[in-house]
Amino acid sequence: MNSFRRLSSVLVLPLALALVVISFPMVEARAGLVTTERVIEQRELDAKRTKVAEFLSREAVRDQMQAMGLPADEAAARVASLSDAEVTEIAGRIDAIPAGQQSTTTAIIIILLVVVILILLI
């Protein structure tokens, strides 16, 4: 009987402590399904952001922005903060430039569009 009391006194305290810890409210973890369409949209948007960033990193574009008084670093930071719709519009305009043709007029129009959008974000 004595050994039973010793065993129970050794087990009661840890079990009581475990019950107290378990009774604290736990934070729920919620997870939702990510659809294939959402993954594809995100990848396309990432590709468009990369396209705009690469366009702004071109030497001719950087020179034109410097001539307009917009530092390349500041432009890159502002482009990173553009909304999804704005990035999609700018990437579409970049895609409209004919392949193999370095039209200065088209490049200037795109640069001006980017600058206008960036100014609107201020």
C-alpha positions, 0 to 999 in steps of 0.5 A, spaced: 500 500 500 505 504 501 508 503 494 502 505 491 501 511 495 509 513 493 507 511 485 501 515 485 504 522 489 509 521 483 504 521 478 499 526 480 503 532 480 506 531 472 499 529 470 495 535 474 500 539 470 499 536 463 492 537 464 493 544 466 497 546 460 492 542 455 486 546 458 489 553 455 486 555 449 490 553 443 491 557 436 487 554 430 491 553 424 487 554 418 489 552 411 485 553 405 486 549 398 490 553 393 487 552 386 491 551 380 488 557 377 491 561 383 498 558 382 498 560 375 495 567 376 501 568 381 506 565 376 504 569 370 504 576 375 511 574 377 513 573 370 510 580 368 513 583 374 520 580 372 519 583 365 518 590 367 524 590 372 528 587 366 525 593 362 527 598 367 534 595 368 536 596 360 541 602 359 537 606 354 531 606 359 535 608 365 539 613 361 532 616 359 529 616 366 536 619 369 534 625 364 527 625 366 530 626 374 528 619 376 533 615 379 533 608 377 533 605 384 527 609 386 524 607 380 525 600 381 522 601 388 516 604 386 515 599 381 515 593 386 510 597 389 505 597 383 498 594 384 497 587 380 493 591 375 498 596 373 504 591 372 499 587 367 498 594 364 505 596 363 507 589 361 502 589 356 505 595 353 512 592 353 509 586 349 506 591 344 513 593 342 515 589 336 520 584 336 527 586 334 525 593 333 528 598 338 523 604 337 525 610 341 518 613 340 515 607 343 520 606 349 519 613 351 512 612 351 513 606 355 517 610 360 513 616 360 507 611 362 511 608 368 513 615 370 506 617 370 504 611 374 510 612 379 508 619 380 501 617 381 503 613 387 507 618 391 
